[in-house]
Amino acid sequence: MTIYRHFYVKSHAKTSPDINLKDLPGSAGRLDVLARSVNAAFWLSYGIRKNVVFHTILHGEPNAPVYIRLEGEKLRKVSPDERSIAIFIGKALKKFDEKHEAESTPGIFVARKSFEELLEENKDKKFYLLDENGEDIENVRINNPFFILGDNVDLLPEEKEIALKYGAKAVSIGKKSYLTSHCIAILNWWMDRNEG
Ligand SMILES: C[S@@+](CC[C@H](N)C(=O)[O-])C[C@H]1O[C@@H](n2cnc3c(N)ncnc32)[C@H](O)[C@@H]1O
């Protein structure tokens, strides 16, 4: 039986498709952070992790919130570099439809969705809120995980409240504050080591 790994990263990236690929950290609203997080979630040296589902909600101007999901089992043609990932995020934003979830390219879905709606839809999983001050991951049994992370900015207190309301456990991978993409790489490594 496949054990899926779900990652959610809150993003401040812009929500219109006119992305300047030469300015991902600036006018695109730190889309570089999101692209590196997608890279860390899926890519192995020679292939893609099919058991990963990556969720994000973009909070930038002008059309927030926009929810995007990438499914490892179905992803095609995306390559691991930031530019390619940003192009596919742009394609998703182009296909955004207020009323229905759309599959913009294989394995990439876009819809209007709030953080609370996302947690409600995924409440069959166990939520882990990544937080420097949480319980040391050494002492936590990770099971059917849905990890929740901030981007270059932490989650808002009210978002942490929502996660806690949905039973999230605050988990720490150390006292230092790491980049989101590095946290995801560490989590994947940690689960690889502990699998089976
Ligand atoms: C770059 S950090 C956020 C930066 C910092 N907390 C702030 O707001 O200035 C991005 C995210 O990575 C996760 N994170 C970073 N270091 C962590 C650690 N040591 N343990 C658990 N999660 C961590 C948290 O989810 C955090 O929101």
The ligand as an SDF file (V2000), in Angstrom:
LIG
                    3D

 27 29  0  0  0  0  0  0  0  0999 V2000
   11.9730   30.3540    6.6110 C   0  0  0  0  0  0  0  0  0  0  0  0
   10.9280   29.6990    7.8250 S   0  0  0  0  0  0  0  0  0  0  0  0
    9.9940   31.1090    8.3140 C   0  0  0  0  0  0  0  0  0  0  0  0
   10.8760   32.1470    8.8430 C   0  0  0  0  0  0  0  0  0  0  0  0
   10.6380   32.6780   10.2280 C   0  0  0  0  0  0  0  0  0  0  0  0
    9.8970   31.7920   11.1190 N   0  0  0  0  0  0  0  0  0  0  0  0
   10.0430   34.0540   10.1390 C   0  0  0  0  0  0  0  0  0  0  0  0
    8.8160   34.2310   10.0090 O   0  0  0  0  0  0  0  0  0  0  0  0
   10.8460   34.9740   10.1000 O   0  0  0  0  0  0  0  0  0  0  0  0
    9.7880   28.8190    6.8530 C   0  0  0  0  0  0  0  0  0  0  0  0
    9.0070   27.7270    7.5310 C   0  0  0  0  0  0  0  0  0  0  0  0
    9.8350   26.5960    7.7220 O   0  0  0  0  0  0  0  0  0  0  0  0
    9.4180   25.8800    8.8830 C   0  0  0  0  0  0  0  0  0  0  0  0
   10.6120   25.7570    9.7360 N   0  0  0  0  0  0  0  0  0  0  0  0
   11.7780   26.4300    9.6510 C   0  0  0  0  0  0  0  0  0  0  0  0
   12.6630   25.9830   10.5580 N   0  0  0  0  0  0  0  0  0  0  0  0
   12.0540   24.9730   11.2240 C   0  0  0  0  0  0  0  0  0  0  0  0
   12.4450   24.1040   12.2810 C   0  0  0  0  0  0  0  0  0  0  0  0
   13.6350   24.1940   12.8540 N   0  0  0  0  0  0  0  0  0  0  0  0
   11.5600   23.1720   12.7050 N   0  0  0  0  0  0  0  0  0  0  0  0
   10.3310   23.0690   12.1390 C   0  0  0  0  0  0  0  0  0  0  0  0
    9.9140   23.8620   11.1410 N   0  0  0  0  0  0  0  0  0  0  0  0
   10.7450   24.8050   10.6820 C   0  0  0  0  0  0  0  0  0  0  0  0
    8.2670   26.6570    9.4950 C   0  0  0  0  0  0  0  0  0  0  0  0
    7.0530   26.0680    9.0580 O   0  0  0  0  0  0  0  0  0  0  0  0
    8.4350   28.0410    8.8850 C   0  0  0  0  0  0  0  0  0  0  0  0
    7.2030   28.7190    8.7540 O   0  0  0  0  0  0  0  0  0  0  0  0
  1  2  1  0
  2  3  1  0
  2 10  1  0
  3  4  1  0
  4  5  1  0
  5  6  1  0
  5  7  1  0
  7  8  2  0
  7  9  1  0
 10 11  1  0
 11 12  1  0
 11 26  1  0
 12 13  1  0
 13 14  1  0
 13 24  1  0
 14 15  1  0
 14 23  1  0
 15 16  2  0
 16 17  1  0
 17 18  1  0
 17 23  2  0
 18 19  1  0
 18 20  2  0
 20 21  1  0
 21 22  2  0
 22 23  1  0
 24 25  1  0
 24 26  1  0
 26 27  1  0
M  CHG  2   2   1   9  -1
M  END
$$$$
